[in-house]
Amino acid sequence: MTTSLFQLLLALINLGMLILMLVLILYIWRQRAQRQRQQASLLKRHAAQLQDGAWFRIRYASATHFKKWGKILPWQHTGILQVLPNGLRLYLSNDNIVELPATQTQAAWLGQQFWPNGALCWLSLSHHDSEHYVTAETGATLLRSQTKTRAIFEQLMQFTHGLTLDQQRHRPPVSAFAIEKHRSTLLFVILFFMLTAYFLIDHFFVLQEQYISRPYHAIFVIGGLLALLPSYLLMERAQVPRTEKTVIALLFCLATVGALYPGLRRINQLTDTQGLHVYNYVFSETRLLLPDDKALPRLALASNPHHKAYWLQFKPGDRYAIALRKGGLGFYQINMSPIMENIQLFYTRQAKENLGSIE
């Protein structure tokens, strides 16, 4: 009963996470469409003014919003940034127009400000006591935020005469970075190879026991996030460049999820106090293996298309012995070693019989 409730709870968690993911995707696409409509409206209303200089689609945040914690979105408005020889002009979706004269404005490249502004890259524009934060519009995803925002920054620094660089806030991008010479990146690269090696060795060569039902997806997701976020934040604190820390954190996350796949079975095995038990199963009319003990899981081994000939030799009502283990994690796993030996013997015997008939 406890196991059934646990499996039901896991199924509900998986369903909830799926629904949450779908809602998040719909929300992101809705926000993207709304920003596109607002930018198109700005371009239409200010078409005459935008004929001069160059303009870019942007997302905008005021100083108060940029520094605020607990916000849902790091940007406050969408808009258009116009770059002119004598200054800059911001057309924002709240109908505000911000004039920034070149000789009274300082610009700075801030790069990525993960806390509290996510994975976007930002530049700042300071005019007297007011500060404005700008990042390039990248559509539904955050990809190419650094490239596109950096292009805007270089354009305005080159094209706008009299615009000065804020030396106190400017963070020049790191041009070269040696992963093997940095302790935090080297640590996660080593862990990535160790976890990948464990997955390959234990899953494909050592562990003979397999899942009966679908593995615990919620645990994989949680484990991946617990690997992704701390590794990213540690490298963020160590000032690792955005591309390197993102790739390494994602690889470490994937390696962790991969290691959990055989790892859960290994933990389930090591925490088992009863050992493997052999149970009798009966073939049904639908090729499903039904246990004599109704508390045991049903098995669909005979539906495997890779060993169809082997399973077709069994008729409805035939019995088959299967070794199962219920470990400390509460789920059953099947020992495939004797089954694979029987399958190999079957095909070896069949090959000999075919060879004898030819002779």
KEKE-3310 file (N, C-alpha, C; in steps of 0.2 Angstrom, whole numbers, plus 5000, padded with zeros to 4 digits):
npx = (5004:5010:5020:5012:5006:5017:5021:5010:5011:5023:5020:5010:5018:5027:5017:5013:5025:5026:5015:5018:5029:5024:5015:5024:5031:5021:5019:5031:5031:5020:5024:5034:5027:5019:5029:5034:5023:5022:5035:5033:5023:5029:5039:5031:5025:5035:5042:5047:5056:5065:5072:5084:5101:5105:5095:5089:5081:5076:5077:5072:5077:5074:5084:5079:5071:5081:5089:5081:5076:5068:5059:5049:5052:5068:5068:5059:5052:5049:5057:5064:5080:5088:5102:5112:5122:5124:5119:5108:5093:5079:5064:5051:5040:5030:5026:5035:5049:5066:5078:5096:5109:5124:5136:5134:5132:5136:5142:5143:5149:5141:5140:5135:5123:5120:5113:5103:5097:5097:5102:5104:5114:5120:5120:5124:5117:5121:5115:5117:5109:5101:5099:5100:5096:5100:5097:5099:5085:5081:5071:5062:5070:5086:5097:5112:5112:5123:5131:5123:5120:5132:5136:5127:5132:5145:5142:5136:5146:5155:5149:5142:5147:5157:5151:5155:5165:5160:5171:5172:5162:5162:5165:5176:5175:5181:5194:5202:5202:5208:5202:5208:5216:5209:5202:5189:5182:5190:5187:5174:5174:5182:5173:5163:5168:5171:5158:5152:5160:5156:5143:5143:5151:5145:5131:5132:5141:5142:5131:5118:5104:5088:5077:5059:5047:5044:5058:5061:5057:5055:5065:5077:5076:5076:5089:5097:5095:5100:5113:5116:5113:5121:5134:5134:5133:5144:5154:5150:5153:5167:5170:5170:5170:5154:5150:5159:5156:5142:5141:5149:5142:5130:5134:5139:5127:5120:5128:5127:5113:5113:5122:5113:5104:5109:5113:5102:5097:5108:5109:5097:5099:5110:5104:5096:5089:5085:5088:5089:5074:5066:5052:5037:5030:5016:5012:5001:4986:4989:5002:5008:5017:5011:5011:5011:5009:4999:5003:5015:5024:5017:5024:5031:5040:5040:5036:5046:5054:5067:5070:5060:5058:5062:5053:5041:5041:5034:5019:5002:4998:5010:5024:5036:5051:5057:5069:5068:5071:5067:5072:5080:5075:5062:5057:5054:5066:5073:5083:5092:5102:5101:5090:5095:5105:5098:5091:5102:5107:5096:5096:5109:5107:5097:5104:5113:5104:5099:5110:5113:5102:5105:5116)
npy = (4994:5006:5008:5009:5021:5029:5028:5034:5047:5051:5050:5060:5071:5071:5074:5086:5094:5093:5100:5112:5115:5116:5127:5137:5138:5142:5154:5161:5162:5170:5182:5185:5187:5198:5208:5209:5215:5227:5233:5234:5243:5254:5257:5260:5272:5281:5282:5292:5299:5289:5287:5293:5289:5274:5260:5249:5234:5232:5227:5235:5241:5251:5259:5257:5245:5236:5234:5228:5214:5198:5200:5195:5196:5201:5213:5228:5235:5234:5240:5253:5257:5271:5276:5290:5303:5313:5309:5298:5289:5283:5274:5269:5255:5260:5272:5282:5293:5294:5305:5306:5315:5315:5321:5322:5309:5293:5277:5260:5243:5230:5217:5200:5199:5190:5188:5200:5197:5187:5177:5186:5198:5215:5233:5249:5265:5281:5296:5311:5310:5299:5282:5270:5254:5242:5229:5218:5213:5196:5188:5173:5165:5166:5166:5171:5183:5190:5192:5200:5211:5216:5220:5231:5240:5242:5248:5260:5266:5269:5276:5287:5303:5310:5303:5295:5283:5274:5272:5266:5257:5249:5233:5225:5212:5196:5190:5178:5162:5150:5134:5123:5129:5135:5133:5131:5128:5117:5108:5105:5100:5088:5081:5080:5070:5060:5056:5053:5042:5033:5031:5025:5014:5007:5006:5000:4989:4983:4983:4972:4973:4980:4993:4990:4998:5014:5025:5036:5051:5064:5064:5064:5076:5085:5081:5085:5099:5102:5100:5109:5122:5126:5123:5133:5145:5145:5146:5158:5166:5165:5172:5166:5166:5169:5160:5149:5145:5142:5132:5122:5120:5115:5103:5096:5095:5087:5075:5072:5068:5058:5049:5046:5038:5024:5025:5026:5013:5006:5010:5006:4992:4991:4995:4985:4972:4959:4953:4945:4938:4924:4923:4916:4918:4920:4918:4928:4930:4941:4942:4947:4946:4939:4939:4926:4931:4944:4956:4959:4967:4968:4962:4967:4960:4951:4959:4964:4969:4966:4953:4944:4932:4923:4925:4921:4908:4904:4900:4905:4903:4897:4895:4906:4909:4923:4934:4945:4961:4970:4985:4996:5008:5006:5002:4989:4980:4971:4956:4954:4946:4931:4929:4935:4926:4914:4919:4920:4907:4901:4907:4903:4889:4889:4894:4883:4873:4878:4878:4864:4860:4865:4858)
npz = (5000:5004:4995:4983:4986:4986:4973:4966:4971:4965:4952:4952:4955:4943:4933:4938:4936:4922:4918:4923:4916:4903:4905:4908:4895:4887:4893:4891:4876:4875:4881:4872:4860:4864:4867:4854:4847:4854:4851:4837:4836:4842:4832:4821:4826:4828:4816:4808:4815:4818:4806:4806:4810:4819:4825:4838:4844:4860:4878:4893:4909:4923:4936:4949:4947:4941:4952:4961:4971:4970:4959:4945:4931:4924:4916:4913:4904:4886:4871:4860:4855:4850:4841:4839:4832:4841:4853:4862:4861:4870:4866:4874:4880:4888:4884:4886:4882:4882:4883:4880:4880:4872:4877:4890:4895:4902:4897:4901:4900:4907:4907:4911:4924:4935:4948:4953:4940:4931:4916:4906:4897:4900:4897:4904:4905:4910:4916:4922:4937:4934:4930:4917:4911:4899:4888:4874:4863:4862:4857:4860:4868:4878:4871:4863:4869:4875:4863:4855:4863:4866:4853:4851:4861:4857:4845:4849:4856:4846:4837:4843:4846:4859:4869:4885:4893:4908:4919:4932:4933:4921:4914:4907:4894:4896:4886:4885:4892:4902:4905:4912:4921:4931:4946:4950:4938:4933:4943:4941:4928:4930:4938:4929:4920:4928:4933:4920:4916:4926:4923:4910:4913:4924:4919:4907:4907:4920:4930:4931:4933:4929:4927:4931:4930:4924:4927:4941:4937:4943:4953:4945:4938:4949:4955:4944:4944:4956:4954:4943:4947:4959:4954:4944:4951:4959:4949:4944:4955:4955:4944:4931:4913:4904:4894:4896:4909:4908:4898:4905:4917:4912:4906:4917:4924:4915:4916:4929:4930:4921:4928:4939:4933:4932:4945:4955:4954:4959:4972:4977:4976:4985:4997:5000:5010:5009:4997:4980:4974:4967:4957:4951:4935:4923:4906:4898:4887:4880:4879:4890:4906:4920:4937:4950:4963:4967:4972:4966:4952:4935:4920:4904:4896:4885:4875:4869:4854:4850:4854:4848:4843:4852:4863:4857:4857:4869:4875:4879:4896:4899:4911:4919:4926:4936:4942:4955:4963:4978:4984:4996:4992:4988:4976:4963:4954:4940:4938:4924:4920:4920:4911:4899:4897:4894:4882:4874:4873:4867:4854:4850:4849:4840:4828:4826:4823:4811:4803:4803:4796:4784:4780)
capx = (5000:5014:5023:5007:5005:5023:5021:5005:5014:5028:5016:5007:5024:5029:5012:5013:5030:5025:5010:5021:5033:5019:5013:5030:5033:5016:5020:5037:5029:5015:5028:5038:5022:5018:5035:5035:5018:5024:5040:5031:5019:5034:5042:5026:5023:5041:5045:5050:5062:5070:5076:5091:5105:5103:5091:5090:5076:5079:5073:5074:5075:5076:5089:5076:5069:5087:5093:5076:5076:5061:5055:5048:5056:5073:5067:5053:5048:5052:5057:5069:5086:5091:5109:5113:5129:5124:5116:5104:5086:5075:5057:5049:5033:5025:5026:5041:5054:5071:5084:5102:5114:5131:5141:5132:5130:5142:5140:5147:5147:5141:5140:5130:5122:5116:5109:5096:5095:5097:5107:5105:5120:5117:5124:5121:5118:5120:5114:5116:5107:5097:5103:5096:5099:5098:5099:5096:5080:5083:5066:5059:5076:5091:5103:5115:5111:5130:5133:5119:5120:5139:5136:5124:5137:5151:5140:5135:5153:5159:5145:5140:5152:5156:5149:5161:5165:5160:5177:5171:5157:5164:5168:5178:5174:5187:5195:5205:5201:5210:5198:5212:5220:5205:5201:5182:5180:5193:5184:5167:5176:5184:5167:5159:5171:5170:5151:5151:5163:5152:5137:5145:5154:5140:5125:5132:5145:5142:5125:5113:5097:5085:5070:5053:5043:5048:5061:5058:5059:5056:5072:5082:5075:5079:5096:5100:5095:5104:5120:5116:5113:5127:5140:5134:5134:5151:5158:5149:5157:5174:5170:5171:5166:5147:5150:5162:5152:5136:5143:5152:5137:5125:5138:5139:5120:5118:5132:5123:5107:5115:5124:5108:5100:5111:5114:5096:5097:5113:5107:5091:5102:5114:5100:5091:5091:5082:5091:5085:5069:5064:5045:5034:5025:5012:5010:4994:4984:4991:5009:5010:5019:5007:5013:5006:5008:4996:5007:5021:5022:5016:5030:5030:5046:5038:5034:5053:5055:5073:5070:5053:5058:5063:5047:5036:5041:5030:5012:4998:4998:5017:5026:5042:5054:5060:5072:5066:5073:5064:5077:5078:5071:5055:5054:5056:5071:5073:5089:5091:5107:5098:5086:5099:5109:5093:5090:5108:5107:5091:5098:5114:5104:5093:5109:5116:5099:5099:5116:5112:5097:5108:5121)
capy = (5000:5012:5008:5012:5028:5033:5029:5039:5053:5052:5051:5067:5076:5071:5077:5093:5097:5093:5105:5118:5117:5119:5134:5141:5139:5146:5161:5164:5164:5175:5188:5187:5190:5205:5212:5211:5220:5234:5236:5236:5249:5260:5258:5263:5278:5285:5280:5298:5300:5283:5287:5295:5285:5267:5258:5242:5232:5231:5227:5240:5241:5257:5258:5254:5238:5232:5232:5225:5207:5195:5201:5189:5197:5206:5219:5232:5237:5233:5247:5254:5261:5274:5278:5296:5305:5318:5306:5292:5290:5277:5274:5263:5253:5264:5278:5287:5294:5296:5308:5305:5319:5311:5324:5321:5302:5288:5271:5255:5236:5226:5209:5196:5201:5184:5190:5196:5199:5181:5176:5191:5203:5222:5239:5254:5272:5285:5303:5315:5306:5294:5276:5266:5248:5240:5222:5217:5209:5190:5183:5168:5162:5171:5164:5177:5190:5193:5194:5206:5217:5219:5224:5238:5244:5244:5253:5267:5269:5271:5281:5293:5307:5313:5298:5293:5276:5274:5267:5263:5252:5245:5227:5223:5205:5192:5187:5172:5159:5143:5130:5119:5133:5138:5128:5129:5125:5111:5103:5102:5096:5082:5078:5078:5064:5054:5054:5050:5036:5029:5030:5021:5007:5003:5005:4995:4983:4980:4982:4968:4974:4985:4996:4987:5003:5021:5028:5042:5057:5069:5063:5066:5083:5088:5080:5089:5106:5103:5100:5114:5129:5127:5124:5139:5150:5144:5148:5165:5169:5165:5176:5163:5169:5167:5154:5143:5143:5139:5125:5117:5119:5111:5096:5093:5093:5081:5070:5070:5065:5051:5045:5044:5033:5017:5026:5024:5005:5003:5012:5002:4986:4991:4995:4979:4967:4953:4950:4944:4932:4921:4923:4913:4922:4916:4922:4929:4930:4947:4941:4950:4941:4940:4936:4922:4935:4950:4962:4960:4971:4965:4963:4967:4958:4948:4964:4967:4967:4964:4946:4942:4925:4919:4925:4918:4900:4903:4900:4908:4898:4894:4898:4908:4911:4929:4936:4952:4964:4976:4987:5001:5014:5005:5000:4983:4980:4964:4954:4952:4941:4924:4930:4936:4919:4910:4921:4919:4900:4900:4909:4899:4883:4890:4894:4877:4869:4880:4876:4857:4858:4867:4853)
capz = (5000:5005:4988:4978:4987:4984:4965:4964:4973:4960:4946:4952:4954:4936:4930:4939:4933:4915:4917:4925:4910:4897:4906:4907:4888:4884:4895:4887:4870:4875:4882:4866:4855:4867:4865:4846:4845:4857:4847:4830:4837:4843:4826:4817:4828:4828:4810:4805:4819:4817:4800:4807:4815:4819:4830:4840:4848:4867:4884:4897:4916:4927:4941:4954:4945:4940:4958:4965:4972:4970:4953:4940:4925:4925:4912:4915:4898:4880:4868:4854:4857:4844:4842:4835:4833:4846:4859:4862:4863:4871:4865:4879:4879:4893:4880:4888:4878:4886:4879:4883:4876:4872:4881:4897:4897:4902:4896:4904:4899:4914:4905:4914:4931:4937:4954:4952:4933:4926:4912:4901:4897:4901:4897:4908:4902:4916:4914:4929:4943:4932:4927:4913:4909:4892:4885:4867:4862:4859:4856:4866:4872:4880:4867:4859:4873:4875:4856:4852:4867:4865:4847:4853:4865:4852:4840:4852:4858:4840:4832:4846:4848:4865:4874:4888:4896:4915:4921:4938:4932:4915:4915:4900:4893:4896:4880:4885:4898:4902:4910:4916:4925:4935:4951:4950:4931:4933:4948:4938:4922:4933:4941:4923:4917:4933:4933:4914:4916:4931:4920:4905:4916:4928:4916:4901:4908:4927:4933:4927:4935:4926:4930:4928:4927:4922:4933:4945:4933:4947:4956:4940:4937:4955:4955:4939:4946:4962:4951:4939:4950:4963:4950:4940:4955:4961:4944:4944:4960:4953:4938:4925:4908:4903:4889:4899:4915:4906:4895:4910:4922:4909:4905:4924:4925:4911:4919:4936:4928:4918:4934:4943:4930:4936:4953:4959:4954:4963:4979:4978:4977:4991:5003:5000:5015:5007:4991:4975:4975:4961:4957:4945:4931:4918:4900:4897:4880:4877:4880:4897:4911:4926:4943:4954:4969:4964:4974:4962:4946:4929:4916:4897:4893:4879:4870:4867:4847:4848:4855:4847:4841:4859:4867:4853:4859:4875:4874:4885:4901:4901:4917:4918:4933:4935:4948:4956:4970:4980:4988:5001:4989:4988:4969:4960:4948:4938:4936:4917:4918:4918:4905:4893:4895:4890:4875:4870:4872:4862:4847:4848:4847:4833:4823:4825:4820:4804:4800:4802:4791:4777:4778)
cpx = (5004:5018:5018:5006:5011:5023:5016:5008:5019:5025:5013:5012:5026:5024:5012:5019:5029:5020:5013:5026:5029:5017:5018:5032:5027:5017:5026:5035:5024:5019:5031:5033:5020:5023:5035:5029:5020:5030:5038:5027:5024:5037:5038:5025:5029:5045:5049:5057:5067:5073:5083:5095:5104:5099:5091:5084:5079:5074:5076:5072:5078:5081:5085:5074:5075:5090:5088:5077:5069:5057:5055:5052:5062:5072:5060:5049:5052:5053:5062:5074:5088:5098:5110:5120:5129:5121:5112:5097:5082:5068:5055:5041:5028:5024:5030:5046:5060:5077:5090:5107:5121:5136:5140:5130:5136:5139:5145:5144:5147:5141:5134:5129:5117:5111:5109:5093:5096:5103:5108:5111:5117:5123:5121:5122:5116:5120:5112:5114:5103:5101:5098:5099:5096:5101:5096:5090:5082:5078:5064:5064:5081:5097:5105:5114:5118:5132:5129:5119:5127:5139:5132:5129:5143:5149:5139:5141:5156:5155:5143:5146:5151:5154:5155:5160:5165:5166:5176:5166:5158:5167:5170:5178:5181:5188:5198:5204:5203:5206:5202:5216:5216:5202:5193:5180:5184:5190:5178:5169:5178:5178:5163:5162:5171:5163:5149:5154:5159:5146:5138:5147:5148:5133:5126:5136:5144:5135:5120:5106:5095:5079:5065:5048:5047:5051:5059:5061:5060:5063:5077:5082:5078:5086:5100:5100:5099:5112:5121:5117:5119:5133:5140:5136:5141:5155:5157:5153:5164:5175:5173:5167:5159:5147:5153:5158:5145:5137:5145:5146:5132:5128:5138:5132:5118:5122:5129:5117:5108:5118:5119:5104:5102:5112:5108:5096:5102:5112:5102:5094:5106:5110:5095:5094:5089:5085:5087:5080:5067:5056:5043:5029:5022:5011:5003:4992:4987:4999:5012:5011:5015:5010:5008:5004:5005:4999:5013:5019:5021:5022:5028:5036:5045:5037:5041:5054:5061:5074:5063:5053:5059:5057:5041:5035:5036:5023:5008:4997:5005:5019:5034:5045:5058:5063:5071:5069:5069:5069:5075:5074:5064:5052:5057:5061:5072:5081:5089:5097:5105:5094:5090:5103:5104:5092:5096:5109:5102:5093:5104:5112:5100:5098:5112:5110:5098:5105:5116:5107:5100:5113:5117)
cpy = (5006:5013:5011:5019:5032:5033:5033:5046:5055:5054:5058:5072:5077:5075:5085:5097:5098:5099:5112:5120:5119:5126:5139:5143:5143:5154:5165:5166:5169:5182:5190:5190:5197:5210:5214:5216:5227:5237:5238:5242:5255:5262:5262:5271:5283:5284:5286:5299:5295:5282:5289:5290:5278:5265:5251:5240:5230:5229:5231:5239:5248:5255:5254:5246:5234:5230:5228:5217:5205:5197:5195:5190:5202:5213:5222:5233:5235:5240:5247:5259:5264:5277:5284:5299:5310:5315:5300:5293:5284:5278:5268:5262:5256:5271:5284:5287:5297:5299:5308:5309:5315:5314:5324:5314:5298:5282:5266:5248:5233:5219:5206:5198:5195:5185:5197:5197:5193:5181:5181:5195:5210:5227:5244:5261:5277:5293:5307:5310:5300:5288:5272:5260:5245:5233:5221:5212:5202:5185:5179:5166:5168:5170:5170:5183:5193:5196:5200:5212:5220:5222:5231:5242:5246:5249:5260:5270:5272:5276:5287:5297:5310:5309:5295:5286:5277:5269:5263:5257:5247:5239:5224:5215:5202:5188:5180:5169:5152:5139:5126:5122:5136:5133:5126:5126:5118:5106:5100:5098:5089:5078:5076:5071:5058:5052:5051:5043:5031:5027:5024:5014:5003:5001:4999:4989:4980:4978:4978:4969:4980:4987:4991:4992:5009:5023:5034:5049:5063:5070:5066:5073:5087:5087:5084:5097:5107:5103:5107:5121:5130:5128:5130:5145:5150:5147:5156:5169:5170:5169:5172:5166:5166:5160:5148:5140:5140:5132:5120:5115:5114:5104:5093:5091:5087:5074:5067:5066:5058:5046:5042:5039:5026:5018:5024:5016:5003:5005:5007:4994:4986:4992:4990:4974:4960:4949:4948:4938:4930:4920:4919:4918:4918:4920:4922:4929:4936:4947:4945:4945:4943:4936:4932:4927:4942:4956:4963:4964:4966:4966:4962:4965:4955:4952:4967:4965:4965:4956:4943:4935:4921:4919:4922:4911:4899:4904:4903:4902:4896:4898:4900:4911:4918:4931:4944:4954:4970:4979:4993:5007:5013:5002:4993:4984:4972:4963:4951:4947:4934:4924:4931:4930:4915:4912:4920:4911:4898:4902:4905:4892:4883:4891:4888:4872:4871:4878:4868:4855:4860:4861:4846)
cpz = (5000:4998:4983:4979:4985:4976:4963:4966:4967:4954:4946:4952:4947:4932:4931:4936:4925:4914:4918:4919:4904:4898:4905:4900:4885:4887:4892:4880:4870:4876:4876:4861:4858:4865:4858:4844:4848:4853:4840:4831:4838:4836:4821:4819:4827:4821:4807:4809:4819:4810:4800:4811:4814:4825:4832:4844:4855:4872:4889:4904:4919:4933:4947:4953:4944:4946:4963:4965:4972:4964:4949:4934:4926:4921:4914:4909:4891:4876:4862:4856:4850:4845:4837:4836:4839:4853:4857:4864:4864:4870:4869:4878:4883:4890:4883:4883:4882:4882:4883:4879:4877:4877:4889:4900:4897:4901:4899:4902:4905:4913:4909:4922:4934:4943:4954:4945:4928:4922:4906:4902:4897:4900:4901:4904:4908:4913:4920:4934:4941:4929:4923:4911:4903:4891:4878:4867:4858:4857:4862:4870:4874:4876:4864:4863:4873:4868:4854:4856:4867:4858:4847:4856:4861:4847:4843:4854:4852:4837:4836:4849:4855:4871:4878:4892:4904:4917:4927:4937:4926:4917:4909:4900:4893:4890:4880:4892:4898:4907:4914:4921:4931:4940:4950:4943:4931:4937:4944:4931:4924:4935:4935:4920:4922:4933:4926:4914:4921:4927:4914:4908:4919:4924:4910:4902:4915:4929:4928:4928:4932:4929:4927:4926:4926:4928:4936:4941:4938:4951:4951:4939:4943:4956:4950:4941:4952:4960:4947:4943:4955:4959:4946:4945:4958:4956:4943:4949:4958:4947:4932:4920:4907:4899:4893:4905:4913:4903:4901:4915:4918:4908:4912:4926:4922:4914:4925:4934:4925:4924:4938:4940:4933:4943:4957:4960:4959:4970:4981:4980:4984:4997:5004:5005:5014:5002:4986:4976:4968:4961:4950:4942:4926:4912:4899:4889:4876:4877:4886:4902:4917:4932:4947:4960:4966:4966:4970:4955:4940:4924:4908:4893:4886:4873:4867:4859:4846:4850:4854:4846:4848:4863:4863:4855:4865:4873:4880:4890:4903:4907:4915:4924:4932:4942:4949:4963:4971:4985:4993:4998:4987:4981:4967:4954:4947:4936:4929:4915:4916:4912:4899:4892:4892:4883:4871:4868:4866:4855:4845:4845:4841:4827:4821:4821:4812:4800:4799:4796:4784:4775:4776)
residu = (MET:THR:THR:SER:LEU:PHE:GLN:LEU:LEU:LEU:ALA:LEU:ILE:ASN:LEU:GLY:MET:LEU:ILE:LEU:MET:LEU:VAL:LEU:ILE:LEU:TYR:ILE:TRP:ARG:GLN:ARG:ALA:GLN:ARG:GLN:ARG:GLN:GLN:ALA:SER:LEU:LEU:LYS:ARG:HIS:ALA:ALA:GLN:LEU:GLN:ASP:GLY:ALA:TRP:PHE:ARG:ILE:ARG:TYR:ALA:SER:ALA:THR:HIS:PHE:LYS:LYS:TRP:GLY:LYS:ILE:LEU:PRO:TRP:GLN:HIS:THR:GLY:ILE:LEU:GLN:VAL:LEU:PRO:ASN:GLY:LEU:ARG:LEU:TYR:LEU:SER:ASN:ASP:ASN:ILE:VAL:GLU:LEU:PRO:ALA:THR:GLN:THR:GLN:ALA:ALA:TRP:LEU:GLY:GLN:GLN:PHE:TRP:PRO:ASN:GLY:ALA:LEU:CYS:TRP:LEU:SER:LEU:SER:HIS:HIS:ASP:SER:GLU:HIS:TYR:VAL:THR:ALA:GLU:THR:GLY:ALA:THR:LEU:LEU:ARG:SER:GLN:THR:LYS:THR:ARG:ALA:ILE:PHE:GLU:GLN:LEU:MET:GLN:PHE:THR:HIS:GLY:LEU:THR:LEU:ASP:GLN:GLN:ARG:HIS:ARG:PRO:PRO:VAL:SER:ALA:PHE:ALA:ILE:GLU:LYS:HIS:ARG:SER:THR:LEU:LEU:PHE:VAL:ILE:LEU:PHE:PHE:MET:LEU:THR:ALA:TYR:PHE:LEU:ILE:ASP:HIS:PHE:PHE:VAL:LEU:GLN:GLU:GLN:TYR:ILE:SER:ARG:PRO:TYR:HIS:ALA:ILE:PHE:VAL:ILE:GLY:GLY:LEU:LEU:ALA:LEU:LEU:PRO:SER:TYR:LEU:LEU:MET:GLU:ARG:ALA:GLN:VAL:PRO:ARG:THR:GLU:LYS:THR:VAL:ILE:ALA:LEU:LEU:PHE:CYS:LEU:ALA:THR:VAL:GLY:ALA:LEU:TYR:PRO:GLY:LEU:ARG:ARG:ILE:ASN:GLN:LEU:THR:ASP:THR:GLN:GLY:LEU:HIS:VAL:TYR:ASN:TYR:VAL:PHE:SER:GLU:THR:ARG:LEU:LEU:LEU:PRO:ASP:ASP:LYS:ALA:LEU:PRO:ARG:LEU:ALA:LEU:ALA:SER:ASN:PRO:HIS:HIS:LYS:ALA:TYR:TRP:LEU:GLN:PHE:LYS:PRO:GLY:ASP:ARG:TYR:ALA:ILE:ALA:LEU:ARG:LYS:GLY:GLY:LEU:GLY:PHE:TYR:GLN:ILE:ASN:MET:SER:PRO:ILE:MET:GLU:ASN:ILE:GLN:LEU:PHE:TYR:THR:ARG:GLN:ALA:LYS:GLU:ASN:LEU:GLY:SER:ILE:GLU)
# end
